[in-house]
Amino acid sequence: MSAATISAEASARARPEHRTLITICAMVATLMQALDSTIANVALPYMQGSLLTTPDQITWVLTSYIIAAAIMTSPVGWLAGRFGRKNFFVTCLVGFTLASMLCGVAQSLAQMVAFRLMQGIFGAALVPLSQATIMDLYPAEQRGSAMAIWGMGVMVGPILGPTLGGYLTEVYDWRWVFFINLPFGALAISGLWFFLRDEKRGLASGFDWTGFFVLSLGIGALQMMLDRGGELDWFASPEVWLELALAGLGLYLFVVHVMLAEKPFISPRIFADVNFTSGFLVMFAVGMVLLASSALFAPYLQVLGGYPVRDAGVLMVPRGLGTIFAMMVAGRLTNRVDPRLLMVLGIGALAYSFWEMATWNPAVTPFTLSWVTGIQGFGLGFVFIPLQVLAFATLPAQFRTDGAALFSLVRNVGSAIGVSVASFMLAQNSQIVHAQLAEGLTGFNHMLQNGGAYLFWNMATYAGRAALNGEVSRQALAVAYTNDFKLMFWVSLPTALLVLLMRRPKQAQKPSPGQHMD
């Protein structure tokens, strides 16, 4: 144990009242960051109207935040060591709170994306810094309980996000999903500034900025291509070709740098472990469907289901409750049952939920919505916990920190790519199906010349044609959602094959409750 850790523990024992206050402030910071990954989901249709954007463009509000957080997670440890954890923590909280307020006053999509990028940059450090702070505050025998509380707090954020966002949007305005961070941010900043003691820490080594910059270039350019491709007609646009070239160049330089550098950003030897590499790919696939399904579900409930924004937020709660319940059960079973079996069960539940969602129509009942999404959340929980055990069971101890960072990176990148692809497929398929359905809807169609169809969709009047076009658009959107849910089914199901490559650990050790949330 290092002298800094011993000193931190001694300080915590000497001042328990300060330890409690610091824990609360660190938890508030964690909740703020976790809430903002989902709180805007149910508000997207309202933001779309205010910012004058298309359905696929408004998802940039989600992807810009995720990709910025993913890229900036890597240098958090180095920056905390360089400037001191307290100074860095408080600076990130100030920046995150300020960026939240700027998001709330944004008047255009460009402003919103810029401020969300800023929010993601500052928010990337909040979760790892809060976890490290709480671990240093408590002695070894109390860290398990402290991390359990921290882990549950991290899970509460994404669950409360849609519900709280729906309430604020309906009662006040969508801008309050960002303004709500101000009082909590001020509380956390004040508490950490006055009560957190910053231990002096030296830097053991420098940070691989070359690897970090080329990886950032590759990921950022790839995300730009995915976000802008649908709007620019993909490869008919020189901008898309440029972004593709930059993405390829950045990722290529990163691979070459990792293979040849003396002290690379990520050691290539980490991928020699079959369990870790398989888990890495599983985490990418799960990341693709994790946030994309949530981002699709909220507009589905409001646009097709006709639910008010507050009810849409409530209907998203069963998914989070299913995840919490599954994590509690899986955590107890992992040491007693082969983790590979638990993962297969989780992947099966996840794939089944997407297959069921592909059969939905706009008249689906709230009960069906709740139990299917609850099964989906259960599947996610049953994948996450055993995945940590299997992926890190055979990984050498010196690679565990890098492995945790990689898992966080690949989950966030997968989430950003998943949201972009799902939103593009939704927009494209709805246009294609709309054109196909409209082909036979002419003035010569006998189905439109008599009965109820003639009364509602009289093509001789402007109101009738508008009503008919609205119904065609609604049916086309329903088909497009079905295709998206089928895509997620085919993304999640094959990951079960990767489990076959993993070896069961000789003695599976239950991960700390916060490990998977790095």
C-alpha positions as CSV (number, residue, x, y, z in Angstrom):
1,M,0.0,0.0,0.0
2,S,1.4,3.4,-0.9
3,A,2.1,6.2,1.6
4,A,-0.5,8.4,-0.2
5,T,-3.2,5.7,0.3
6,I,-2.3,5.2,4.0
7,S,-2.4,9.0,4.5
8,A,-5.8,9.3,2.8
9,E,-7.2,6.4,4.9
10,A,-5.8,8.0,8.1
11,S,-7.4,11.3,7.3
12,A,-10.7,9.6,6.6
13,R,-10.7,7.9,10.0
14,A,-9.8,11.1,11.7
15,R,-12.5,13.1,10.1
16,P,-15.5,10.7,9.4
17,E,-18.0,13.7,9.1
18,H,-15.9,15.0,6.2
19,R,-15.7,11.6,4.7
20,T,-19.5,11.4,4.6
21,L,-19.8,14.8,3.0
22,I,-17.1,14.1,0.4
23,T,-18.8,10.7,-0.4
24,I,-22.1,12.5,-1.0
25,C,-20.4,15.1,-3.2
26,A,-18.6,12.5,-5.2
27,M,-21.9,10.5,-5.6
28,V,-23.6,13.7,-6.8
29,A,-20.9,14.2,-9.5
30,T,-21.3,10.6,-10.6
31,L,-25.1,10.9,-10.8
32,M,-24.8,14.1,-12.8
33,Q,-22.6,12.4,-15.4
34,A,-24.7,9.2,-15.5
35,L,-28.0,11.2,-15.8
36,D,-26.8,13.2,-18.7
37,S,-26.2,10.1,-20.8
38,T,-29.9,9.3,-20.9
39,I,-31.9,12.3,-19.5
40,A,-32.1,13.9,-23.0
41,N,-33.6,10.8,-24.7
42,V,-37.3,11.6,-24.1
43,A,-36.7,15.2,-24.8
44,L,-35.3,14.6,-28.3
45,P,-38.6,15.1,-30.2
46,Y,-39.1,18.5,-28.5
47,M,-35.5,19.5,-29.0
48,Q,-35.9,18.6,-32.7
49,G,-38.7,21.1,-33.1
50,S,-37.0,23.9,-31.2
51,L,-33.6,23.5,-33.0
52,L,-35.2,22.9,-36.4
53,T,-33.4,19.6,-37.1
54,T,-34.3,16.2,-38.7
55,P,-34.7,13.0,-36.6
56,D,-31.3,11.7,-37.6
57,Q,-29.6,15.0,-36.9
58,I,-31.0,15.4,-33.4
59,T,-29.2,12.2,-32.3
60,W,-26.0,14.2,-32.6
61,V,-27.0,15.5,-29.2
62,L,-26.4,12.0,-27.8
63,T,-23.4,10.9,-30.0
64,S,-21.4,14.1,-29.5
65,Y,-21.6,13.7,-25.7
66,I,-20.7,10.0,-25.8
67,I,-17.8,10.3,-28.2
68,A,-16.2,13.2,-26.3
69,A,-16.5,11.3,-23.0
70,A,-15.0,8.2,-24.7
71,I,-12.0,10.0,-26.1
72,M,-11.2,12.0,-22.9
73,T,-11.4,9.1,-20.5
74,S,-7.9,7.9,-21.4
75,P,-5.8,10.8,-20.0
76,V,-7.8,11.2,-16.8
77,G,-5.3,9.4,-14.6
78,W,-2.4,11.4,-16.0
79,L,-4.2,14.8,-15.7
80,A,-5.2,14.0,-12.1
81,G,-1.6,13.2,-11.2
82,R,-0.3,16.2,-13.0
83,F,-2.6,18.8,-11.5
84,G,-3.8,17.1,-8.4
85,R,-7.0,15.2,-8.0
86,K,-8.9,17.9,-6.1
87,N,-8.0,20.7,-8.5
88,F,-8.8,18.5,-11.5
89,F,-12.0,17.2,-10.0
90,V,-13.3,20.6,-9.1
91,T,-12.3,22.0,-12.5
92,C,-14.2,19.2,-14.3
93,L,-17.3,19.8,-12.2
94,V,-17.2,23.6,-13.0
95,G,-16.7,22.9,-16.7
96,F,-19.5,20.3,-16.7
97,T,-22.0,22.5,-14.9
98,L,-21.2,25.5,-17.1
99,A,-21.5,23.3,-20.3
100,S,-24.9,22.1,-19.0
101,M,-26.1,25.7,-18.7
102,L,-24.9,26.5,-22.1
103,C,-26.8,23.4,-23.5
104,G,-29.9,24.8,-21.9
105,V,-29.7,28.1,-23.7
106,A,-28.5,26.7,-27.1
107,Q,-30.4,28.2,-30.0
108,S,-29.2,26.0,-32.9
109,L,-28.0,22.4,-33.5
110,A,-24.5,23.6,-34.0
111,Q,-24.4,25.3,-30.6
112,M,-26.0,22.3,-28.9
113,V,-23.5,19.9,-30.4
114,A,-20.6,22.2,-29.5
115,F,-21.8,22.5,-25.9
116,R,-22.5,18.8,-25.6
117,L,-18.9,18.1,-26.7
118,M,-17.7,20.4,-24.0
119,Q,-20.0,18.6,-21.5
120,G,-18.6,15.3,-22.5
121,I,-15.0,16.5,-22.3
122,F,-15.4,17.6,-18.7
123,G,-17.8,14.8,-17.8
124,A,-15.4,12.1,-18.8
125,A,-13.4,12.4,-15.6
126,L,-16.3,12.6,-13.1
127,V,-17.0,8.8,-12.8
128,P,-13.3,7.6,-12.5
129,L,-12.4,10.5,-10.2
130,S,-15.4,9.9,-7.9
131,Q,-14.6,6.2,-7.8
132,A,-10.9,6.8,-6.9
133,T,-11.8,9.4,-4.3
134,I,-14.2,7.1,-2.5
135,M,-11.7,4.2,-2.6
136,D,-9.1,6.4,-0.9
137,L,-11.5,7.7,1.7
138,Y,-12.4,4.3,3.1
139,P,-10.1,1.6,4.7
140,A,-9.7,-1.7,2.9
141,E,-12.3,-3.5,5.0
142,Q,-15.0,-0.9,4.1
143,R,-14.3,-0.4,0.4
144,G,-16.5,-3.3,-0.7
145,S,-19.6,-1.7,0.9
146,A,-18.5,1.8,-0.3
147,M,-18.1,0.5,-3.9
148,A,-21.5,-1.3,-3.7
149,I,-23.2,2.0,-2.8
150,W,-21.2,3.8,-5.5
151,G,-22.1,1.1,-8.1
152,M,-25.8,1.3,-7.4
153,G,-25.6,5.1,-7.6
154,V,-24.1,4.8,-11.0
155,M,-26.9,2.6,-12.1
156,V,-29.6,4.8,-10.7
157,G,-28.6,7.7,-13.0
158,P,-29.4,6.1,-16.3
159,I,-32.6,4.7,-14.9
160,L,-33.9,8.0,-13.5
161,G,-32.7,9.9,-16.5
162,P,-35.6,9.2,-18.9
163,T,-38.2,9.6,-16.1
164,L,-36.8,12.8,-14.7
165,G,-36.2,14.1,-18.3
166,G,-39.9,13.4,-19.2
167,Y,-41.2,15.1,-16.0
168,L,-39.0,18.2,-16.6
169,T,-39.9,18.4,-20.3
170,E,-43.6,18.1,-19.7
171,V,-43.9,20.4,-16.6
172,Y,-41.4,23.0,-17.6
173,D,-39.4,22.8,-20.8
174,W,-36.8,20.5,-22.4
175,R,-34.1,23.0,-21.5
176,W,-34.6,22.1,-17.8
177,V,-33.0,18.7,-18.4
178,F,-29.8,20.6,-18.6
179,F,-30.6,23.4,-16.1
180,I,-31.2,20.8,-13.4
181,N,-27.4,20.3,-13.1
182,L,-26.8,23.7,-11.7
183,P,-27.9,23.3,-8.1
184,F,-26.3,19.8,-7.8
185,G,-23.2,20.9,-9.5
186,A,-22.8,23.9,-7.1
187,L,-23.4,21.5,-4.2
188,A,-20.7,19.1,-5.3
189,I,-18.2,21.9,-6.2
190,S,-18.6,23.5,-2.8
191,G,-18.3,20.3,-0.9
192,L,-15.2,19.0,-2.7
193,W,-13.5,22.4,-2.6
194,F,-13.9,22.9,1.2
195,F,-13.6,19.3,2.5
196,L,-11.5,17.2,0.1
197,R,-7.8,17.1,0.9
198,D,-5.6,16.8,-2.1
199,E,-2.6,14.5,-1.6
200,K,0.5,15.4,-3.5
201,R,1.2,12.8,-6.2
202,G,4.1,12.4,-8.5
203,L,4.0,11.2,-12.0
204,A,5.6,7.8,-12.5
205,S,5.8,8.3,-16.3
206,G,4.6,10.5,-19.1
207,F,1.5,10.0,-21.1
208,D,1.5,8.7,-24.7
209,W,0.0,11.8,-26.3
210,T,0.9,10.7,-29.8
211,G,-1.2,7.5,-29.4
212,F,-4.0,9.5,-27.8
213,F,-4.1,12.1,-30.6
214,V,-4.1,9.6,-33.5
215,L,-6.8,7.5,-31.8
216,S,-8.9,10.6,-31.2
217,L,-8.5,11.6,-34.8
218,G,-9.6,8.1,-36.0
219,I,-12.6,7.9,-33.7
220,G,-13.7,11.5,-34.1
221,A,-13.5,11.4,-37.9
222,L,-15.4,8.0,-38.0
223,Q,-18.1,9.4,-35.9
224,M,-18.4,12.5,-38.0
225,M,-18.7,10.3,-41.1
226,L,-21.5,8.3,-39.5
227,D,-23.4,11.4,-38.3
228,R,-23.1,13.4,-41.5
229,G,-23.2,10.6,-44.1
230,G,-27.0,10.3,-44.3
231,E,-27.5,14.0,-44.7
232,L,-24.7,14.3,-47.4
233,D,-25.8,11.2,-49.4
234,W,-22.7,9.3,-48.2
235,F,-20.0,8.8,-50.8
236,A,-21.4,11.3,-53.2
237,S,-20.0,13.9,-50.9
238,P,-16.3,14.9,-50.8
239,E,-16.7,15.6,-47.0
240,V,-17.6,12.0,-46.3
241,W,-14.6,10.8,-48.3
242,L,-12.3,13.2,-46.4
243,E,-13.7,12.0,-43.0
244,L,-13.3,8.4,-44.1
245,A,-9.7,9.0,-45.1
246,L,-9.0,10.8,-41.8
247,A,-10.6,8.0,-39.8
248,G,-8.6,5.3,-41.7
249,L,-5.4,7.3,-41.3
250,G,-5.9,7.9,-37.6
251,L,-6.7,4.3,-36.8
252,Y,-3.9,3.0,-39.0
253,L,-1.3,5.3,-37.3
254,F,-2.6,4.2,-33.9
255,V,-2.1,0.6,-34.7
256,V,1.4,1.2,-36.1
257,H,2.3,3.4,-33.1
258,V,1.0,0.7,-30.6
259,M,3.1,-2.0,-32.4
260,L,6.3,0.1,-32.7
261,A,6.4,2.6,-29.8
262,E,8.6,1.9,-26.7
263,K,5.8,2.9,-24.3
264,P,2.6,2.9,-26.3
265,F,-0.7,4.2,-25.2
266,I,-2.0,0.6,-25.1
267,S,0.3,-2.4,-24.9
268,P,-0.5,-4.8,-27.8
269,R,0.3,-7.7,-25.5
270,I,-3.1,-7.2,-23.8
271,F,-4.8,-8.6,-26.9
272,A,-2.9,-11.9,-26.6
273,D,-5.3,-12.9,-23.9
274,V,-8.2,-14.7,-25.6
275,N,-10.6,-14.1,-22.8
276,F,-10.0,-10.3,-22.8
277,T,-10.1,-10.0,-26.6
278,S,-13.4,-11.9,-26.8
279,G,-14.8,-9.8,-24.0
280,F,-13.6,-6.7,-25.7
281,L,-15.7,-7.6,-28.8
282,V,-18.7,-8.6,-26.7
283,M,-18.5,-5.2,-25.0
284,F,-18.4,-3.4,-28.3
285,A,-21.5,-5.3,-29.5
286,V,-23.4,-4.7,-26.3
287,G,-22.4,-1.0,-26.4
288,M,-23.9,-0.7,-29.9
289,V,-27.3,-1.8,-28.7
290,L,-27.2,-0.4,-25.1
291,L,-27.8,3.2,-25.8
292,A,-29.2,2.9,-29.4
293,S,-32.2,0.9,-28.1
294,S,-32.9,3.5,-25.4
295,A,-32.6,6.3,-27.9
296,L,-35.0,4.6,-30.2
297,F,-37.5,3.5,-27.5
298,A,-38.3,7.0,-26.2
299,P,-39.3,8.5,-29.6
300,Y,-41.2,5.2,-30.4
301,L,-43.3,5.7,-27.4
302,Q,-44.1,9.4,-28.1
303,V,-44.4,9.5,-31.9
304,L,-46.0,6.1,-32.6
305,G,-47.5,5.1,-29.2
306,G,-48.9,8.6,-28.6
307,Y,-47.7,8.6,-24.9
308,P,-47.1,12.0,-23.2
309,V,-43.5,12.6,-22.5
310,R,-43.9,11.9,-18.7
311,D,-45.5,8.5,-19.4
312,A,-42.8,7.7,-21.9
313,G,-40.2,8.3,-19.2
314,V,-42.1,6.1,-16.7
315,L,-42.4,3.2,-19.2
316,M,-38.6,3.2,-19.6
317,V,-38.1,2.4,-15.9
318,P,-38.7,-1.4,-16.1
319,R,-35.6,-1.7,-18.3
320,G,-33.4,-0.2,-15.6
321,L,-35.0,-2.2,-12.8
322,G,-34.4,-5.4,-14.8
323,T,-30.7,-4.4,-15.1
324,I,-30.4,-3.8,-11.3
325,F,-32.1,-7.0,-10.4
326,A,-30.0,-9.0,-12.8
327,M,-26.8,-7.5,-11.6
328,M,-27.7,-8.4,-8.0
329,V,-28.5,-12.0,-9.0
330,A,-25.6,-12.4,-11.4
331,G,-23.2,-11.1,-8.7
332,R,-24.2,-13.8,-6.3
333,L,-24.2,-16.6,-9.0
334,T,-20.9,-15.8,-10.7
335,N,-18.8,-17.6,-8.1
336,R,-21.1,-20.6,-8.0
337,V,-22.1,-21.1,-11.7
338,D,-20.0,-21.1,-14.8
339,P,-19.9,-17.4,-15.9
340,R,-20.1,-18.4,-19.5
341,L,-23.6,-19.9,-18.9
342,L,-24.8,-16.7,-17.3
343,M,-23.5,-14.7,-20.3
344,V,-25.2,-17.0,-22.8
345,L,-28.5,-16.6,-20.7
346,G,-28.0,-12.8,-20.8
347,I,-27.3,-12.6,-24.5
348,G,-30.3,-14.9,-25.1
349,A,-32.6,-12.6,-23.1
350,L,-31.2,-9.6,-24.9
351,A,-31.7,-11.1,-28.3
352,Y,-35.2,-12.3,-27.4
353,S,-36.3,-8.9,-26.3
354,F,-35.2,-7.3,-29.6
355,W,-37.0,-10.1,-31.6
356,E,-40.2,-9.3,-29.6
357,M,-39.8,-5.6,-30.2
358,A,-39.6,-6.3,-33.9
359,T,-43.2,-7.6,-33.7
360,W,-44.6,-4.5,-32.0
361,N,-47.1,-2.2,-33.6
362,P,-48.2,1.3,-32.5
363,A,-51.1,-0.3,-30.5
364,V,-48.8,-2.4,-28.3
365,T,-50.0,-2.4,-24.6
366,P,-48.1,-0.8,-21.7
367,F,-47.9,-4.3,-20.1
368,T,-46.1,-5.7,-23.2
369,L,-43.8,-2.7,-23.3
370,S,-42.9,-3.1,-19.7
371,W,-42.2,-6.9,-19.5
372,V,-40.2,-7.0,-22.8
373,T,-38.0,-4.1,-21.9
374,G,-37.6,-5.6,-18.4
375,I,-36.3,-8.8,-20.0
376,Q,-34.0,-6.6,-22.0
377,G,-32.6,-4.9,-18.9
378,F,-32.3,-8.3,-17.2
379,G,-30.2,-9.6,-20.2
380,L,-27.9,-6.6,-20.0
381,G,-27.3,-7.2,-16.3
382,F,-26.6,-10.8,-16.9
383,V,-24.0,-10.0,-19.5
384,F,-22.1,-7.2,-17.7
385,I,-21.2,-8.9,-14.4
386,P,-20.0,-12.3,-15.8
387,L,-18.2,-10.5,-18.6
388,Q,-16.0,-8.7,-16.1
389,V,-15.1,-12.0,-14.5
390,L,-14.3,-13.8,-17.7
391,A,-12.5,-10.9,-19.5
392,F,-10.1,-10.2,-16.6
393,A,-9.8,-13.7,-15.1
394,T,-6.7,-14.6,-17.2
395,L,-5.4,-11.1,-17.9
396,P,-2.0,-10.4,-16.2
397,A,-2.2,-8.0,-13.3
398,Q,-0.1,-5.3,-15.0
399,F,-2.7,-5.0,-17.8
400,R,-5.8,-4.7,-15.7
401,T,-5.8,-0.9,-15.5
402,D,-5.4,-0.6,-19.3
403,G,-8.0,-3.3,-19.8
404,A,-10.6,-1.4,-17.7
405,A,-9.9,1.8,-19.7
406,L,-10.2,-0.1,-23.0
407,F,-13.5,-1.6,-21.9
408,S,-14.8,1.9,-21.1
409,L,-13.5,3.3,-24.4
410,V,-15.0,0.5,-26.5
411,R,-18.4,0.6,-24.7
412,N,-18.7,4.4,-25.4
413,V,-17.5,4.1,-29.0
414,G,-19.9,1.2,-29.6
415,S,-22.7,3.3,-28.1
416,A,-22.0,6.3,-30.3
417,I,-21.7,4.1,-33.5
418,G,-24.9,2.2,-32.5
419,V,-26.9,5.4,-32.1
420,S,-25.6,6.9,-35.4
421,V,-26.3,3.7,-37.4
422,A,-29.7,3.1,-35.9
423,S,-30.8,6.7,-36.5
424,F,-29.6,6.6,-40.1
425,M,-31.3,3.3,-40.8
426,L,-34.5,4.6,-39.2
427,A,-34.5,7.7,-41.4
428,Q,-33.5,5.8,-44.6
429,N,-36.0,2.9,-44.2
430,S,-38.9,5.2,-43.3
431,Q,-38.3,7.1,-46.6
432,I,-38.0,3.9,-48.6
433,V,-41.1,2.3,-47.1
434,H,-43.0,5.6,-47.5
435,A,-42.2,5.6,-51.2
436,Q,-43.2,2.0,-51.6
437,L,-46.6,2.5,-49.8
438,A,-47.3,5.7,-51.7
439,E,-46.9,4.0,-55.1
440,G,-50.4,2.6,-55.1
441,L,-52.2,5.5,-53.4
442,T,-53.6,7.4,-56.4
443,G,-57.0,8.8,-57.3
444,F,-57.7,5.6,-59.2
445,N,-57.4,3.4,-56.1
446,H,-60.8,2.0,-55.5
447,M,-60.0,1.5,-51.8
448,L,-59.9,5.3,-51.4
449,Q,-63.1,6.0,-53.4
450,N,-65.7,4.8,-50.9
451,G,-66.4,4.0,-47.3
452,G,-64.4,5.3,-44.3
453,A,-61.2,5.6,-46.4
454,Y,-63.0,8.2,-48.6
455,L,-64.2,10.1,-45.5
456,F,-60.9,10.3,-43.8
457,W,-58.5,10.4,-46.8
458,N,-60.4,12.1,-49.6
459,M,-57.7,12.7,-52.2
460,A,-59.8,15.5,-53.8
461,T,-59.2,17.7,-50.8
462,Y,-56.0,19.1,-49.3
463,A,-57.0,18.0,-45.8
464,G,-57.6,14.4,-47.1
465,R,-54.3,14.2,-48.9
466,A,-52.5,15.6,-45.8
467,A,-54.2,13.0,-43.5
468,L,-53.4,10.2,-45.9
469,N,-49.7,11.2,-46.1
470,G,-49.6,11.4,-42.3
471,E,-50.9,7.9,-42.0
472,V,-48.5,6.6,-44.6
473,S,-45.6,8.3,-42.8
474,R,-46.7,6.7,-39.5
475,Q,-46.9,3.2,-41.1
476,A,-43.5,3.7,-42.8
477,L,-42.0,4.7,-39.5
478,A,-43.4,1.7,-37.7
479,V,-41.8,-0.6,-40.4
480,A,-38.5,1.3,-40.0
481,Y,-38.5,0.7,-36.3
482,T,-39.1,-3.0,-36.9
483,N,-36.1,-3.1,-39.1
484,D,-33.9,-1.4,-36.5
485,F,-35.0,-3.8,-33.8
486,K,-34.2,-6.7,-36.1
487,L,-30.7,-5.2,-36.8
488,M,-30.1,-5.1,-33.0
489,F,-31.2,-8.7,-32.7
490,W,-28.6,-9.7,-35.3
491,V,-25.9,-7.6,-33.6
492,S,-26.5,-9.1,-30.2
493,L,-27.2,-12.8,-31.0
494,P,-23.8,-13.7,-32.6
495,T,-21.9,-12.5,-29.5
496,A,-22.9,-15.8,-27.9
497,L,-20.3,-17.5,-30.2
498,L,-17.5,-15.4,-28.7
499,V,-18.4,-16.9,-25.3
500,L,-17.3,-20.3,-26.7
501,L,-13.8,-18.9,-27.1
502,M,-13.5,-18.0,-23.4
503,R,-12.0,-20.2,-20.8
504,R,-13.7,-20.6,-17.4
505,P,-11.5,-19.1,-14.7
506,K,-10.1,-21.6,-12.2
507,Q,-11.5,-19.5,-9.3
508,A,-13.9,-16.8,-10.5
509,Q,-13.6,-13.8,-8.3
510,K,-16.5,-11.5,-8.1
511,P,-15.6,-8.0,-9.5
512,S,-16.1,-4.9,-7.4
513,P,-19.6,-3.5,-8.0
514,G,-18.1,-0.4,-9.7
515,Q,-15.6,-2.1,-11.9
516,H,-17.8,-2.4,-14.9
517,M,-18.7,1.2,-14.7
518,D,-15.3,2.6,-15.4
